[in-house]
Amino acid sequence: MRQAYSRTFTAEDVRKITQSIGSAFFPGGTGDSLQVFNGRDLRAPVRVGWLTRNARAVSHSGGTDILTLPLPVFEFSRIADELEAAKPRRFPIDVADIVGPVERLSTFRVTIPEGWQARLPPNVSARSAFGEYSAEYSQSGREIRVTRRIAGWRGVQPPERVDELIEWMRAVSKDDAKFLVLDKQH
C-alpha cells in the first residue's frame, strides 16, 4: 500500500479514487471525504478512510433485511484442522508465517434508519504467542460499528506449542460474521 500511495495525488485523482472506493463495496454508493496517508513517510501509519453515501447496503430475503459486512474475515479453521491431523509436529513454528509481523485494523460504521435494530454476534478476543485478534460489534442509536483487528508477531516457537496455535486459530475463526440481520422495530 505504501507504493500505491507514494505519489502526490491531483484533485482529479482524489475525485476518481473516492468515487471508485465509494461504489466498490455497495451498489449505488458515492464516495466522500477520502483520507489517505503519505506513502513516502515510512513513519506514517498505513491508513485509508472514506465515507460512502446513498449506498444500497441492505438486501432483502424472505422478509429479512440483511446488511453485508465489507470487512475481511480471518478464517483459520481449515488450517487448524490440517495442523491437528498432522500431529505430532516435529519442526519449530515460524510465528511470522502465521499472520506476519503486521497489524491490520478495519472499522465499518453505518447509519441505519430510525427504529431498526441489528442482531449482533458476540465479540471475540484471542491472544497468544502467535498473534492477537479482536472483533467488536456494537449499536448506539442508529449507528452500527464493527471493528476487527489482527496483529501478528515474529519469533520461533517450539513444535510442542502446536496445540496453542490450533486453539488460537479456532478462537479467531469463531468470528465468522459476514452479514448482520436487521429488524424493524414497531
Backbone as CSV, one residue per row, in Angstrom:
resi,resn,N_x,N_y,N_z,CA_x,CA_y,CA_z,C_x,C_y,C_z
1,MET,0.826,-1.199,0.000,0.000,0.000,0.000,0.865,1.256,0.000
2,ARG,2.046,1.167,0.618,2.907,2.356,0.619,3.246,2.780,-0.799
3,GLN,3.524,1.819,-1.660,3.861,2.153,-3.040,2.673,2.811,-3.750
4,ALA,1.481,2.280,-3.535,0.304,2.835,-4.203,0.022,4.271,-3.771
5,TYR,0.401,4.632,-2.550,0.130,5.971,-2.033,1.413,6.803,-1.885
6,SER,2.423,6.471,-2.665,3.696,7.188,-2.549,3.818,8.378,-3.504
7,ARG,2.802,8.644,-4.275,2.865,9.803,-5.179,1.905,10.890,-4.717
8,THR,2.073,12.050,-5.274,1.179,13.163,-4.968,-0.059,13.048,-5.859
9,PHE,-1.229,13.112,-5.241,-2.479,12.979,-5.978,-3.027,14.348,-6.360
10,THR,-3.486,14.460,-7.593,-4.149,15.685,-8.031,-5.582,15.657,-7.515
11,ALA,-6.259,16.774,-7.603,-7.661,16.836,-7.186,-8.499,15.857,-8.009
12,GLU,-8.187,15.702,-9.279,-8.912,14.758,-10.137,-8.633,13.317,-9.714
13,ASP,-7.377,13.013,-9.342,-7.048,11.675,-8.835,-7.867,11.359,-7.589
14,VAL,-7.926,12.311,-6.663,-8.675,12.120,-5.421,-10.151,11.895,-5.723
15,ARG,-10.703,12.662,-6.642,-12.119,12.505,-7.014,-12.381,11.110,-7.563
16,LYS,-11.510,10.637,-8.474,-11.696,9.317,-9.080,-11.539,8.190,-8.056
17,ILE,-10.522,8.306,-7.205,-10.311,7.285,-6.180,-11.495,7.243,-5.218
18,THR,-11.948,8.414,-4.808,-13.069,8.492,-3.865,-14.316,7.863,-4.458
19,GLN,-14.615,8.163,-5.717,-15.802,7.599,-6.352,-15.666,6.093,-6.521
20,SER,-14.490,5.638,-6.893,-14.261,4.205,-7.081,-14.428,3.444,-5.775
21,ILE,-13.833,3.956,-4.708,-13.969,3.308,-3.406,-15.411,3.379,-2.918
22,GLY,-16.067,4.513,-3.144,-17.437,4.696,-2.665,-18.413,3.690,-3.210
23,SER,-18.193,3.231,-4.430,-19.126,2.273,-5.029,-18.583,0.842,-5.020
24,ALA,-17.368,0.643,-4.525,-16.747,-0.683,-4.568,-17.431,-1.699,-3.662
25,PHE,-17.938,-1.271,-2.516,-18.483,-2.211,-1.557,-20.000,-2.343,-1.612
26,PHE,-20.689,-1.263,-2.003,-22.142,-1.285,-2.051,-22.622,-0.624,-3.331
27,PRO,-23.576,-1.234,-4.016,-24.095,-0.645,-5.252,-24.690,0.744,-5.014
28,GLY,-24.445,1.632,-5.949,-25.048,2.959,-5.902,-24.382,3.926,-4.949
29,GLY,-23.342,3.492,-4.255,-22.676,4.356,-3.289,-21.841,5.431,-3.959
30,THR,-21.798,6.586,-3.325,-20.924,7.651,-3.784,-19.920,7.945,-2.683
31,GLY,-18.662,8.085,-3.078,-17.606,8.312,-2.116,-17.504,9.770,-1.722
32,ASP,-16.983,9.995,-0.525,-16.832,11.345,0.002,-15.732,11.307,1.065
33,SER,-15.082,12.411,1.285,-14.157,12.607,2.406,-13.019,11.588,2.461
34,LEU,-12.345,11.381,1.340,-11.225,10.450,1.300,-10.069,10.960,2.148
35,GLN,-9.517,10.068,2.963,-8.333,10.364,3.770,-7.296,9.291,3.456
36,VAL,-6.118,9.721,3.002,-5.054,8.768,2.700,-3.777,9.191,3.408
37,PHE,-2.901,8.241,3.612,-1.632,8.511,4.269,-0.583,8.838,3.207
38,ASN,0.525,9.379,3.634,1.633,9.686,2.739,2.524,8.442,2.666
39,GLY,2.493,7.744,1.551,3.260,6.519,1.386,4.759,6.720,1.418
40,ARG,5.201,7.952,1.200,6.644,8.236,1.245,7.159,8.376,2.664
41,ASP,6.264,8.610,3.610,6.650,8.765,5.016,6.587,7.399,5.694
42,LEU,7.741,6.792,5.917,7.779,5.441,6.475,7.338,5.377,7.932
43,ARG,7.212,6.520,8.585,6.708,6.559,9.961,5.190,6.706,10.007
44,ALA,4.584,7.118,8.904,3.129,7.321,8.872,2.422,5.971,8.879
45,PRO,1.430,5.806,9.752,0.673,4.547,9.723,-0.091,4.429,8.403
46,VAL,-0.184,3.219,7.909,-0.934,2.961,6.678,-2.408,3.090,7.020
47,ARG,-3.053,4.116,6.453,-4.453,4.393,6.799,-5.172,4.979,5.604
48,VAL,-6.301,4.388,5.280,-7.168,4.906,4.235,-8.579,4.934,4.818
49,GLY,-9.239,6.060,4.711,-10.601,6.187,5.219,-11.454,6.962,4.237
50,TRP,-12.739,6.702,4.255,-13.664,7.410,3.388,-15.076,7.242,3.918
51,LEU,-15.952,8.008,3.357,-17.370,7.966,3.679,-18.108,7.567,2.411
52,THR,-19.004,6.618,2.511,-19.846,6.233,1.379,-21.266,6.677,1.695
53,ARG,-21.864,7.389,0.759,-23.236,7.890,0.947,-24.183,7.228,-0.050
54,ASN,-25.445,7.158,0.363,-26.546,6.730,-0.507,-26.331,5.359,-1.132
55,ALA,-25.678,4.471,-0.420,-25.424,3.127,-0.931,-26.572,2.192,-0.568
56,ARG,-26.734,1.183,-1.378,-27.712,0.141,-1.072,-26.968,-0.970,-0.336
57,ALA,-26.930,-0.870,0.981,-26.138,-1.783,1.803,-26.949,-2.961,2.332
58,VAL,-28.257,-2.900,2.194,-29.126,-3.938,2.753,-29.797,-4.711,1.628
59,SER,-29.811,-6.038,1.774,-30.528,-6.918,0.847,-31.755,-7.451,1.565
60,HIS,-32.759,-7.790,0.800,-33.995,-8.328,1.371,-34.144,-9.772,0.909
61,SER,-34.430,-10.670,1.864,-34.606,-12.073,1.532,-35.622,-12.695,2.478
62,GLY,-36.711,-13.172,1.939,-37.724,-13.853,2.745,-38.245,-13.028,3.898
63,GLY,-38.416,-11.731,3.693,-38.908,-10.861,4.745,-37.845,-10.438,5.746
64,THR,-36.593,-10.755,5.466,-35.492,-10.399,6.357,-34.588,-9.389,5.675
65,ASP,-34.163,-8.398,6.434,-33.223,-7.403,5.919,-31.820,-7.803,6.369
66,ILE,-30.888,-7.885,5.405,-29.541,-8.382,5.672,-28.520,-7.329,5.245
67,LEU,-27.661,-6.954,6.185,-26.587,-5.997,5.932,-25.296,-6.775,5.708
68,THR,-24.669,-6.593,4.552,-23.397,-7.245,4.255,-22.265,-6.464,4.909
69,LEU,-21.393,-7.170,5.616,-20.238,-6.528,6.250,-19.063,-6.539,5.276
70,PRO,-18.570,-5.369,4.882,-17.480,-5.315,3.908,-16.098,-5.396,4.560
71,LEU,-15.962,-6.235,5.558,-14.696,-6.379,6.280,-14.150,-7.782,6.069
72,PRO,-12.824,-7.922,6.127,-12.261,-9.269,5.973,-12.605,-10.156,7.163
73,VAL,-12.780,-11.444,6.873,-12.983,-12.459,7.899,-11.728,-13.328,7.897
74,PHE,-11.179,-13.568,9.060,-9.952,-14.356,9.174,-10.325,-15.784,9.538
75,GLU,-10.405,-16.615,8.537,-10.862,-17.985,8.684,-9.662,-18.923,8.739
76,PHE,-9.387,-19.453,9.919,-8.258,-20.357,10.114,-8.694,-21.790,10.389
77,SER,-9.978,-22.094,10.320,-10.470,-23.431,10.701,-9.827,-24.548,9.884
78,ARG,-9.739,-24.369,8.579,-9.168,-25.414,7.718,-7.707,-25.669,8.082
79,ILE,-6.950,-24.592,8.289,-5.532,-24.737,8.649,-5.403,-25.412,10.018
80,ALA,-6.266,-25.032,10.960,-6.242,-25.661,12.289,-6.529,-27.161,12.171
81,ASP,-7.494,-27.528,11.312,-7.796,-28.949,11.098,-6.590,-29.691,10.520
82,GLU,-5.904,-29.049,9.568,-4.730,-29.676,8.959,-3.605,-29.850,9.982
83,LEU,-3.396,-28.835,10.818,-2.376,-28.942,11.864,-2.720,-30.055,12.855
84,GLU,-3.991,-30.148,13.206,-4.453,-31.188,14.136,-4.205,-32.577,13.546
85,ALA,-4.515,-32.751,12.263,-4.357,-34.048,11.609,-2.889,-34.442,11.441
86,ALA,-2.008,-33.458,11.389,-0.591,-33.728,11.147,0.214,-33.905,12.439
87,LYS,-0.436,-33.872,13.589,0.292,-34.008,14.857,0.848,-35.413,15.000
88,PRO,1.952,-35.603,15.664,2.725,-34.600,16.383,3.608,-33.799,15.428
89,ARG,3.813,-32.562,15.759,4.647,-31.678,14.953,6.110,-31.923,15.329
90,ARG,6.961,-31.933,14.294,8.381,-32.196,14.530,9.251,-30.950,14.414
91,PHE,8.773,-29.936,13.711,9.618,-28.780,13.420,9.120,-27.538,14.156
92,PRO,10.027,-26.598,14.434,9.622,-25.346,15.090,8.591,-24.584,14.244
93,ILE,7.876,-23.688,14.908,6.836,-22.885,14.260,7.380,-21.473,14.058
94,ASP,7.454,-21.026,12.811,7.865,-19.654,12.497,6.631,-18.770,12.656
95,VAL,6.589,-18.008,13.714,5.403,-17.211,14.066,5.065,-16.200,12.969
96,ALA,6.060,-15.621,12.319,5.812,-14.623,11.273,5.084,-15.215,10.075
97,ASP,5.129,-16.537,9.899,4.428,-17.175,8.783,2.922,-17.290,9.020
98,ILE,2.459,-17.020,10.219,1.037,-17.206,10.525,0.229,-15.992,10.081
99,VAL,0.507,-14.842,10.631,-0.167,-13.600,10.236,0.833,-12.650,9.584
100,GLY,2.037,-12.721,10.034,3.062,-11.774,9.602,3.249,-10.735,10.688
101,PRO,4.379,-10.069,10.706,4.634,-9.055,11.743,3.941,-7.737,11.408
102,VAL,2.617,-7.793,11.330,1.818,-6.630,10.941,0.624,-6.487,11.866
103,GLU,0.003,-5.338,11.789,-1.271,-5.105,12.471,-2.244,-4.584,11.432
104,ARG,-3.434,-5.144,11.408,-4.469,-4.707,10.475,-5.727,-4.388,11.268
105,LEU,-6.187,-3.156,11.128,-7.385,-2.695,11.817,-8.397,-2.257,10.765
106,SER,-9.585,-2.829,10.818,-10.662,-2.472,9.894,-11.881,-2.086,10.707
107,THR,-12.441,-0.919,10.396,-13.632,-0.450,11.094,-14.701,-0.113,10.072
108,PHE,-15.909,-0.572,10.344,-17.066,-0.290,9.493,-18.125,0.351,10.367
109,ARG,-18.573,1.529,9.977,-19.664,2.211,10.681,-20.750,2.509,9.652
110,VAL,-21.976,2.263,10.050,-23.101,2.538,9.154,-24.253,3.107,9.972
111,THR,-24.937,4.065,9.382,-26.136,4.640,9.996,-27.349,3.988,9.355
112,ILE,-28.191,3.401,10.176,-29.381,2.713,9.681,-30.615,3.565,9.979
113,PRO,-31.745,3.259,9.334,-32.958,4.056,9.567,-33.434,4.000,11.020
114,GLU,-34.139,5.023,11.396,-34.731,5.119,12.737,-35.605,3.897,12.993
115,GLY,-35.464,3.326,14.203,-36.308,2.204,14.594,-35.789,0.838,14.171
116,TRP,-34.627,0.772,13.583,-34.062,-0.519,13.195,-33.079,-0.970,14.259
117,GLN,-32.964,-2.275,14.432,-32.062,-2.867,15.413,-31.297,-4.002,14.749
118,ALA,-29.981,-4.068,14.966,-29.153,-5.140,14.412,-29.061,-6.295,15.392
119,ARG,-29.054,-7.506,14.867,-28.754,-8.683,15.678,-27.236,-8.846,15.617
120,LEU,-26.588,-8.547,16.707,-25.125,-8.525,16.731,-24.553,-9.835,17.246
121,PRO,-23.510,-10.328,16.597,-22.842,-11.522,17.113,-22.013,-11.165,18.342
122,PRO,-21.557,-12.162,19.082,-20.728,-11.857,20.258,-19.362,-11.319,19.835
123,ASN,-18.792,-10.485,20.690,-17.426,-10.026,20.476,-16.482,-11.219,20.621
124,VAL,-15.328,-11.120,19.964,-14.332,-12.190,20.012,-12.994,-11.573,20.379
125,SER,-12.263,-12.268,21.236,-10.928,-11.813,21.619,-10.046,-13.043,21.792
126,ALA,-8.865,-13.010,21.168,-7.941,-14.135,21.280,-6.512,-13.607,21.238
127,ARG,-5.720,-14.023,22.219,-4.329,-13.588,22.267,-3.455,-14.789,22.630
128,SER,-2.339,-14.910,21.926,-1.391,-15.984,22.217,-0.015,-15.560,21.712
129,ALA,0.925,-16.471,21.798,2.275,-16.215,21.288,2.279,-16.109,19.766
130,PHE,1.152,-16.430,19.118,1.070,-16.450,17.657,0.368,-15.235,17.075
131,GLY,-0.261,-14.450,17.914,-0.934,-13.262,17.430,-2.015,-12.804,18.385
132,GLU,-2.653,-11.729,17.971,-3.734,-11.143,18.765,-4.872,-10.795,17.819
133,TYR,-6.100,-11.097,18.245,-7.270,-10.823,17.411,-8.400,-10.299,18.286
134,SER,-9.138,-9.331,17.746,-10.355,-8.888,18.425,-11.382,-8.481,17.386
135,ALA,-12.621,-8.730,17.706,-13.752,-8.297,16.891,-14.794,-7.735,17.850
136,GLU,-15.238,-6.511,17.571,-16.219,-5.855,18.435,-17.395,-5.396,17.598
137,TYR,-18.600,-5.684,18.109,-19.847,-5.333,17.442,-20.676,-4.489,18.402
138,SER,-21.161,-3.345,17.925,-21.996,-2.518,18.800,-22.986,-1.719,17.975
139,GLN,-24.067,-1.322,18.644,-25.032,-0.399,18.055,-25.352,0.649,19.096
140,SER,-25.231,1.899,18.700,-25.580,3.025,19.550,-26.552,3.888,18.761
141,GLY,-27.806,3.853,19.169,-28.818,4.579,18.403,-28.940,3.991,17.008
142,ARG,-28.721,4.827,16.003,-28.830,4.383,14.617,-27.500,3.905,14.040
143,GLU,-26.392,4.063,14.795,-25.090,3.700,14.251,-24.660,2.307,14.689
144,ILE,-24.321,1.491,13.701,-23.730,0.174,13.940,-22.232,0.328,13.696
145,ARG,-21.449,-0.281,14.573,-19.993,-0.217,14.442,-19.424,-1.625,14.581
146,VAL,-18.594,-1.995,13.615,-17.911,-3.284,13.634,-16.423,-3.009,13.468
147,THR,-15.619,-3.529,14.384,-14.171,-3.340,14.325,-13.495,-4.695,14.437
148,ARG,-12.591,-4.965,13.504,-11.788,-6.186,13.548,-10.315,-5.793,13.512
149,ARG,-9.554,-6.397,14.409,-8.119,-6.109,14.497,-7.358,-7.420,14.626
150,ILE,-6.334,-7.560,13.800,-5.462,-8.727,13.903,-4.026,-8.230,13.889
151,ALA,-3.210,-8.819,14.736,-1.789,-8.471,14.795,-0.996,-9.764,14.898
152,GLY,0.082,-9.807,14.156,0.953,-10.980,14.190,2.294,-10.621,14.789
153,TRP,2.998,-11.634,15.214,4.278,-11.435,15.857,5.390,-12.072,15.034
154,ARG,6.598,-11.888,15.514,7.782,-12.564,14.978,8.279,-13.540,16.029
155,GLY,9.147,-14.422,15.598,9.766,-15.337,16.538,9.593,-16.779,16.108
156,VAL,10.136,-17.657,16.902,10.050,-19.090,16.647,9.557,-19.749,17.924
157,GLN,8.572,-20.612,17.774,8.030,-21.363,18.907,8.333,-22.846,18.709
158,PRO,8.514,-23.570,19.795,8.823,-24.996,19.665,7.611,-25.773,19.140
159,PRO,7.849,-26.915,18.524,6.749,-27.703,17.955,5.715,-28.130,18.994
160,GLU,6.119,-28.205,20.254,5.191,-28.615,21.320,4.061,-27.610,21.526
161,ARG,4.195,-26.400,20.973,3.158,-25.374,21.163,2.112,-25.394,20.047
162,VAL,2.123,-26.428,19.227,1.171,-26.501,18.125,-0.271,-26.505,18.638
163,ASP,-0.530,-27.127,19.792,-1.899,-27.129,20.330,-2.351,-25.714,20.675
164,GLU,-1.453,-24.895,21.187,-1.783,-23.492,21.468,-2.087,-22.725,20.178
165,LEU,-1.322,-23.012,19.125,-1.580,-22.387,17.827,-2.955,-22.792,17.300
166,ILE,-3.268,-24.069,17.376,-4.568,-24.564,16.910,-5.697,-23.909,17.707
167,GLU,-5.544,-23.832,19.011,-6.555,-23.209,19.868,-6.764,-21.742,19.486
168,TRP,-5.666,-21.012,19.241,-5.770,-19.602,18.853,-6.487,-19.470,17.509
169,MET,-6.124,-20.311,16.549,-6.773,-20.252,15.224,-8.271,-20.540,15.330
170,ARG,-8.642,-21.493,16.144,-10.069,-21.806,16.309,-10.808,-20.655,17.006
171,ALA,-10.152,-20.003,17.959,-10.766,-18.858,18.644,-10.998,-17.708,17.668
172,VAL,-10.020,-17.421,16.816,-10.171,-16.355,15.813,-11.298,-16.711,14.842
173,SER,-11.373,-17.969,14.452,-12.362,-18.417,13.474,-13.795,-18.361,13.985
174,LYS,-13.983,-18.200,15.294,-15.338,-18.043,15.833,-15.992,-16.766,15.325
175,ASP,-15.180,-15.790,14.957,-15.713,-14.551,14.378,-15.858,-14.755,12.878
176,ASP,-16.992,-15.312,12.471,-17.201,-15.614,11.061,-18.368,-14.836,10.453
177,ALA,-18.795,-13.753,11.110,-19.952,-12.985,10.629,-19.620,-12.231,9.354
178,LYS,-20.378,-12.526,8.310,-20.250,-11.812,7.046,-21.457,-10.908,6.814
179,PHE,-22.498,-11.119,7.620,-23.757,-10.384,7.478,-24.323,-10.073,8.856
180,LEU,-25.162,-9.062,8.923,-25.946,-8.773,10.112,-27.404,-8.732,9.705
181,VAL,-28.262,-9.336,10.523,-29.704,-9.257,10.296,-30.207,-7.995,10.970
182,LEU,-31.039,-7.252,10.262,-31.633,-6.026,10.796,-33.127,-6.247,11.009
183,ASP,-33.605,-5.831,12.157,-35.027,-5.934,12.481,-35.619,-4.536,12.554
184,LYS,-36.778,-4.363,11.940,-37.520,-3.093,12.038,-38.383,-3.164,13.276
185,GLN,-38.129,-2.271,14.213,-38.910,-2.228,15.452,-40.232,-1.510,15.190
186,HIS,-41.283,-2.003,15.794,-42.608,-1.397,15.588,-42.984,-0.534,16.751
